[in-house]
Amino acid sequence: MIRWGILGCGSVTEVKSGPALQKARRSSVIACMRREASKAQDYANRHNIPKAYTDADALLNDPDVNAIYIATPPDSHAELTIRAMHAGKPVLVEKPMALSTTECDAMIEASLFTGQPLITAYYRRALPRFEKFRQIITDGTIGEPRSVLIKHLDRNDNLPACSWKTDPQIGGGGLFVDMQSHTLDWLDYVFGPARQVTGIVRNQSEVYPAEDFVSYTIGYDTVVATSVCVYSAGQKEENVTVFGSKGSARMSFFSPSPIVVSQGGMRTVYDVKDPNHVHQPFIEQTIAHLLEGGPNPLPPEAARRTNAVIEDLYQPMTLTL
């Protein structure tokens, strides 16, 4: 059995990951930690977790805990991951892996030094809907993939419940980093590492400290991906479309949606449902990795590449005329 200790009991653990850690085979959550004692105990009571801590080291050194899930904001990912691995515990850490590639490198070094596995929770790699989308793109259904168009629009009055998600000092950026890091990881998964990266990043509305506009073009070995992500728009819209030599495939990444394949004037719709707890397929793969030596569902080197792409996007660009 994997007996998890959770560091950070925020919203992501309520439905997406926490119940999945409990429901997955050969997995249970036996301890959780939150700095406020009342909130830690409340979470433990609601999720039938035997132990609640207010100190991270106390949980990390609990001999009954044999794996750590880190669901704190990104600014603490590197520190807590390294401490956990030096305490002899493998780590599943939330995305993005860390605030910078420098921190990612330190986490990878700690994993190699301690021999403890390190997995980053870009769980869309394992979701059946995303696997079907990947299959359609890679099996010739739409021909040779040529380009990817990513569109993500949201209103500037639709602010996240967690204020740190718009604080670059804590989250490494704004809503783009929090959400679109998933898309960047998925592009890496399907098309391989990015080869060329250019971007424009702006804070147009100045509602919060982080950027609210990101547009990029990323060249991969076989395709070019282009995005427009505007979080101060007057409407909500979000989808990813892959264009091939014979047709296209499209779906939403952040809400349940069918996959729509267009080819030669014909439309085919695939309705693949998401599980109740979307982390669960990824967690099942993580458990197989930890208990059976199966493949790491997301090696840290791959998660680092997403951080590297974000850093390249956020580099200021100037044009001299």
Secondary structure, 3 states (H helix, E strand, C coil): CEEEEEECCCHHHHCCCHHHHHHCCCEEEEEEECCCHHHHHHHHHHCCCCEEECCHHHHHCCCCCCEEEECCCHHHHHHHHHHHHHCCCCEEECCCCCCCHHHHHHHHHHHHHHCCCEEECCHHHCCHHHHHHHHHHHCCCCCCEEEEEEEEEEECCCCCCCHHHHCHHHHCCCHHHHHHHHHHHHHHHHHCCCCEEEEEEECCCCCCCCCCEEEEEEECCCCEEEEEEEEEECCCEEEEEEEECCCEEEECCCCCCCEEEEECCEEEEECCCCCCCCCHHHHHHHHHHHHHCCCCCCCHHHHHHHHHHHHHHCCCCCCCC
